[in-house]
Amino acid sequence: MSRAARYVRPLARGAAGFLLGAAVWAGAAEPYQRTVAAAANAAIRLFESPAVTRLRAEKREVIVDRDDFPETSARPGIPADDLDFNVAILAALFAASPRALSDRGIRRFAVAAAILWITHVVALVFAIESLYALSLGPWSAARYGAVARNFWATGNHFYRIAGIFAVPFALWWALAAAPAEAASRAPRAGTRRSR
């Protein structure tokens, strides 16, 4: 097999995986984002006193509402697509891996997808808290100190700039690439190591 041919097949599988992942993400984004918003809402309310945050996902946006917002004020929204489009990247990486459709490959992808969902929940919590800490004028200044503002803003910016791309690669490496590399180095049954 030529060197070029060795790379064509994984690239084609990766491209197909990306297209399939993007199609599934586009079709299932709204229900998926509702699950992320519900989990993030529960996490935020767990540490609020009193628990006043209410999140709802609609039209690919997470609307932030609070019981203490004035009825006439606008409700801020966070574009959900900006937090979770990396599902397509994860699908492309796993599809390009050897034996992607084997039972083991599918199980590893399912584990990676579940971990990615958790990172989406955490990213949404950081986005909401960053909004609270920085964007609500005197209300933010009265409730968030400099350390809290920097913590939430840094976490939110890190995920949006680097984490959104790094997380799928880290999951792919840990669950698909590194195990495949280790398996390729392991001696096969029936072969003897040379001394």
LOTI-586270 format. One record per residue (C-alpha): residue in one letter; x, y, z. Coordinates in steps of 0.05 Angstrom, whole numbers, plus 5000, padded with zeros to 4 digits. Example, Ala and Ser with C-alpha at 12.3 -4.5 7.8 and 13.67 -1.06 7.14 Angstrom:
2
aa=a; u=5246; v=4910; w=5156
aa=s; u=5273; v=4979; w=5143
end
This chain:
195
aa=m; u=5000; v=5000; w=5000
aa=s; u=5028; v=5068; w=4981
aa=r; u=5039; v=5122; w=5032
aa=a; u=4985; v=5166; w=5000
aa=a; u=4934; v=5109; w=4999
aa=r; u=4947; v=5097; w=5073
aa=y; u=4921; v=5167; w=5089
aa=v; u=4863; v=5170; w=5039
aa=r; u=4819; v=5119; w=5074
aa=p; u=4822; v=5152; w=5144
aa=l; u=4812; v=5220; w=5113
aa=a; u=4751; v=5196; w=5075
aa=r; u=4724; v=5163; w=5138
aa=g; u=4737; v=5226; w=5178
aa=a; u=4702; v=5269; w=5126
aa=a; u=4642; v=5222; w=5125
aa=g; u=4641; v=5222; w=5202
aa=f; u=4643; v=5297; w=5203
aa=l; u=4585; v=5303; w=5154
aa=l; u=4544; v=5250; w=5191
aa=g; u=4560; v=5282; w=5259
aa=a; u=4542; v=5351; w=5233
aa=a; u=4477; v=5325; w=5204
aa=v; u=4458; v=5289; w=5269
aa=w; u=4478; v=5350; w=5310
aa=a; u=4437; v=5397; w=5265
aa=g; u=4376; v=5352; w=5269
aa=a; u=4380; v=5337; w=5343
aa=a; u=4411; v=5402; w=5369
aa=e; u=4348; v=5430; w=5401
aa=p; u=4329; v=5368; w=5443
aa=y; u=4403; v=5359; w=5460
aa=q; u=4409; v=5432; w=5482
aa=r; u=4346; v=5424; w=5526
aa=t; u=4381; v=5367; w=5564
aa=v; u=4444; v=5410; w=5572
aa=a; u=4403; v=5470; w=5596
aa=a; u=4364; v=5427; w=5646
aa=a; u=4428; v=5398; w=5676
aa=a; u=4462; v=5466; w=5678
aa=n; u=4400; v=5496; w=5710
aa=a; u=4400; v=5443; w=5765
aa=a; u=4475; v=5454; w=5777
aa=i; u=4467; v=5530; w=5783
aa=r; u=4405; v=5525; w=5828
aa=l; u=4442; v=5476; w=5873
aa=f; u=4489; v=5531; w=5896
aa=e; u=4441; v=5591; w=5893
aa=s; u=4408; v=5617; w=5955
aa=p; u=4352; v=5628; w=5941
aa=a; u=4348; v=5585; w=5878
aa=v; u=4322; v=5635; w=5826
aa=t; u=4354; v=5617; w=5759
aa=r; u=4310; v=5586; w=5705
aa=l; u=4342; v=5566; w=5639
aa=r; u=4304; v=5544; w=5578
aa=a; u=4332; v=5524; w=5510
aa=e; u=4293; v=5547; w=5450
aa=k; u=4311; v=5560; w=5378
aa=r; u=4384; v=5542; w=5390
aa=e; u=4392; v=5592; w=5446
aa=v; u=4391; v=5585; w=5522
aa=i; u=4347; v=5638; w=5552
aa=v; u=4367; v=5661; w=5622
aa=d; u=4311; v=5680; w=5668
aa=r; u=4312; v=5694; w=5742
aa=d; u=4255; v=5701; w=5791
aa=d; u=4285; v=5768; w=5813
aa=f; u=4289; v=5799; w=5743
aa=p; u=4238; v=5854; w=5733
aa=e; u=4180; v=5829; w=5690
aa=t; u=4192; v=5883; w=5637
aa=s; u=4267; v=5870; w=5629
aa=a; u=4294; v=5832; w=5570
aa=r; u=4318; v=5761; w=5583
aa=p; u=4390; v=5750; w=5560
aa=g; u=4405; v=5691; w=5515
aa=i; u=4467; v=5650; w=5502
aa=p; u=4476; v=5619; w=5433
aa=a; u=4477; v=5544; w=5447
aa=d; u=4508; v=5526; w=5381
aa=d; u=4571; v=5563; w=5403
aa=l; u=4579; v=5513; w=5460
aa=d; u=4564; v=5446; w=5429
aa=f; u=4582; v=5445; w=5354
aa=n; u=4644; v=5404; w=5372
aa=v; u=4600; v=5342; w=5370
aa=a; u=4615; v=5340; w=5295
aa=i; u=4690; v=5345; w=5308
aa=l; u=4686; v=5287; w=5357
aa=a; u=4647; v=5245; w=5306
aa=a; u=4699; v=5260; w=5252
aa=l; u=4758; v=5240; w=5296
aa=f; u=4726; v=5175; w=5318
aa=a; u=4704; v=5158; w=5247
aa=a; u=4775; v=5166; w=5222
aa=s; u=4801; v=5117; w=5274
aa=p; u=4814; v=5045; w=5255
aa=r; u=4755; v=4997; w=5268
aa=a; u=4709; v=5056; w=5285
aa=l; u=4646; v=5014; w=5274
aa=s; u=4669; v=4955; w=5317
aa=d; u=4633; v=4943; w=5383
aa=r; u=4694; v=4970; w=5420
aa=g; u=4697; v=5032; w=5375
aa=i; u=4624; v=5047; w=5384
aa=r; u=4629; v=5038; w=5460
aa=r; u=4688; v=5085; w=5463
aa=f; u=4652; v=5137; w=5421
aa=a; u=4591; v=5132; w=5468
aa=v; u=4635; v=5143; w=5529
aa=a; u=4669; v=5203; w=5494
aa=a; u=4601; v=5232; w=5475
aa=a; u=4576; v=5226; w=5547
aa=i; u=4638; v=5262; w=5573
aa=l; u=4629; v=5315; w=5519
aa=w; u=4557; v=5325; w=5543
aa=i; u=4584; v=5337; w=5613
aa=t; u=4633; v=5389; w=5586
aa=h; u=4575; v=5423; w=5551
aa=v; u=4538; v=5428; w=5617
aa=v; u=4599; v=5456; w=5652
aa=a; u=4612; v=5505; w=5594
aa=l; u=4540; v=5530; w=5599
aa=v; u=4547; v=5539; w=5674
aa=f; u=4609; v=5581; w=5662
aa=a; u=4574; v=5621; w=5608
aa=i; u=4515; v=5636; w=5654
aa=e; u=4558; v=5654; w=5713
aa=s; u=4602; v=5697; w=5669
aa=l; u=4540; v=5733; w=5645
aa=y; u=4518; v=5744; w=5717
aa=a; u=4587; v=5767; w=5739
aa=l; u=4601; v=5816; w=5682
aa=s; u=4539; v=5836; w=5643
aa=l; u=4486; v=5859; w=5692
aa=g; u=4516; v=5926; w=5714
aa=p; u=4509; v=5945; w=5787
aa=w; u=4475; v=5879; w=5803
aa=s; u=4537; v=5842; w=5780
aa=a; u=4585; v=5888; w=5817
aa=a; u=4545; v=5880; w=5882
aa=r; u=4545; v=5804; w=5879
aa=y; u=4611; v=5784; w=5847
aa=g; u=4680; v=5804; w=5870
aa=a; u=4741; v=5811; w=5827
aa=v; u=4764; v=5739; w=5838
aa=a; u=4695; v=5710; w=5820
aa=r; u=4690; v=5755; w=5759
aa=n; u=4758; v=5733; w=5734
aa=f; u=4745; v=5659; w=5749
aa=w; u=4679; v=5655; w=5711
aa=a; u=4702; v=5699; w=5654
aa=t; u=4768; v=5662; w=5645
aa=g; u=4734; v=5594; w=5645
aa=n; u=4681; v=5618; w=5595
aa=h; u=4733; v=5649; w=5548
aa=f; u=4780; v=5590; w=5553
aa=y; u=4726; v=5541; w=5533
aa=r; u=4702; v=5585; w=5475
aa=i; u=4772; v=5597; w=5447
aa=a; u=4811; v=5533; w=5461
aa=g; u=4769; v=5483; w=5500
aa=i; u=4715; v=5475; w=5448
aa=f; u=4768; v=5447; w=5400
aa=a; u=4814; v=5415; w=5451
aa=v; u=4762; v=5372; w=5487
aa=p; u=4742; v=5329; w=5427
aa=f; u=4816; v=5318; w=5410
aa=a; u=4832; v=5299; w=5482
aa=l; u=4774; v=5251; w=5485
aa=w; u=4793; v=5220; w=5418
aa=w; u=4865; v=5212; w=5439
aa=a; u=4849; v=5182; w=5507
aa=l; u=4794; v=5135; w=5483
aa=a; u=4812; v=5117; w=5411
aa=a; u=4882; v=5138; w=5388
aa=a; u=4924; v=5119; w=5448
aa=p; u=4890; v=5050; w=5458
aa=a; u=4897; v=5035; w=5383
aa=e; u=4971; v=5054; w=5386
aa=a; u=4982; v=5011; w=5447
aa=a; u=4946; v=4952; w=5413
aa=s; u=4989; v=4959; w=5351
aa=r; u=5053; v=4956; w=5393
aa=a; u=5031; v=4896; w=5435
aa=p; u=5058; v=4829; w=5411
aa=r; u=5007; v=4786; w=5376
aa=a; u=4989; v=4718; w=5404
aa=g; u=5034; v=4664; w=5377
aa=t; u=5093; v=4710; w=5362
aa=r; u=5156; v=4711; w=5403
aa=r; u=5194; v=4772; w=5421
aa=s; u=5266; v=4773; w=5397
aa=r; u=5317; v=4777; w=5452
end
